[in-house]
Amino acid sequence: MVGDDLFDYAKTVSSRMDFVRFVEYLNRDRQEKSNEWGNQTLEQFLGGLSGFVNDMDGYYKNIGDNVDVEQITWRMAAEMLLAATVYGS
C-alpha cells in the first residue's frame, strides 16, 4: 500500500508548483516502492484514475470534505493521481 506520507503530502498541495513537486515525489515513490503500488502498468494506473474520478464525489462525501468535483483544485488533482496508484486493484 502506498505510504501515509503521500496521502498527507497530497493534502498540502495548493498551487501548480506544489503539484509539480508532488508528481516528482510520486515518481520517486514509484521508482523506490513499485511493489507497493496496486496498479503496476500504465493501463492499470489509467483505469484506476478513471475509476476514482468517476467515483470521487462519493469519496469526498464519505470523508466529509465538501468539494465541487466539477471544479477541481491542485490538491484534488494530486489526490486523483495518488488514488490511481491503487484504486480498483
C-alpha positions as CSV (number, residue, x, y, z in Angstrom):
1,M,0.0,0.0,0.0
2,V,1.2,3.5,-0.8
3,G,2.5,5.2,2.3
4,D,0.6,7.6,4.5
5,D,3.3,10.3,3.8
6,L,2.0,10.5,0.3
7,F,-1.6,10.9,1.5
8,D,-0.5,13.6,3.9
9,Y,1.5,15.3,1.2
10,A,-1.3,15.3,-1.3
11,K,-3.5,17.2,1.2
12,T,-0.9,20.1,1.3
13,V,-0.9,20.7,-2.5
14,S,-2.4,24.1,-3.2
15,S,-0.5,25.5,-6.2
16,R,0.8,24.5,-9.6
17,M,4.4,24.3,-8.2
18,D,3.2,22.2,-5.2
19,F,1.6,19.8,-7.7
20,V,4.8,19.6,-9.8
21,R,6.7,18.7,-6.6
22,F,4.1,16.2,-5.6
23,V,4.3,14.5,-9.1
24,E,8.1,14.3,-8.8
25,Y,7.7,12.8,-5.3
26,L,5.1,10.3,-6.6
27,N,7.5,9.3,-9.4
28,R,10.3,8.7,-6.8
29,D,7.9,6.6,-4.8
30,R,7.1,4.6,-7.9
31,Q,10.8,4.0,-8.6
32,E,11.6,3.0,-5.0
33,K,8.5,1.2,-3.9
34,S,6.8,-0.1,-7.1
35,N,5.9,-3.3,-5.3
36,E,3.5,-1.3,-3.0
37,W,1.6,0.1,-6.0
38,G,-1.5,-1.9,-6.7
39,N,-1.7,-0.6,-10.3
40,Q,1.6,-1.7,-11.8
41,T,1.1,-0.9,-15.5
42,L,0.1,2.3,-17.3
43,E,-3.2,0.6,-18.3
44,Q,-4.0,-0.3,-14.7
45,F,-3.0,3.2,-13.5
46,L,-5.2,4.9,-16.0
47,G,-8.0,2.5,-15.2
48,G,-7.6,3.4,-11.5
49,L,-7.6,7.1,-12.4
50,S,-10.7,6.8,-14.5
51,G,-12.5,4.8,-11.8
52,F,-11.6,7.1,-9.0
53,V,-12.6,10.2,-10.9
54,N,-15.9,8.6,-11.7
55,D,-16.5,7.8,-8.0
56,M,-14.7,10.8,-6.4
57,D,-17.9,12.6,-5.4
58,G,-18.7,9.7,-3.1
59,Y,-15.1,9.6,-1.8
60,Y,-15.2,13.3,-0.8
61,K,-18.7,12.9,0.7
62,N,-17.5,9.9,2.8
63,I,-14.6,11.7,4.3
64,G,-16.7,14.8,5.0
65,D,-14.9,17.1,2.5
66,N,-17.4,19.4,0.9
67,V,-15.9,20.0,-2.6
68,D,-17.2,20.7,-6.0
69,V,-15.9,17.8,-8.1
70,E,-16.6,19.8,-11.2
71,Q,-14.1,22.5,-10.2
72,I,-11.0,20.5,-9.3
73,T,-8.2,22.1,-7.3
74,W,-4.5,21.3,-7.4
75,R,-5.0,19.2,-4.2
76,M,-7.7,17.2,-5.9
77,A,-5.5,16.6,-8.9
78,A,-2.8,15.2,-6.6
79,E,-5.3,13.1,-4.8
80,M,-6.6,11.7,-8.2
81,L,-3.1,10.7,-9.2
82,L,-2.4,9.1,-5.8
83,A,-5.7,7.2,-5.8
84,A,-4.8,5.9,-9.3
85,T,-1.9,4.0,-7.8
86,V,-4.2,1.6,-6.0
87,Y,-7.9,2.3,-7.0
88,G,-9.6,-0.8,-8.3
89,S,-6.6,-3.1,-7.8
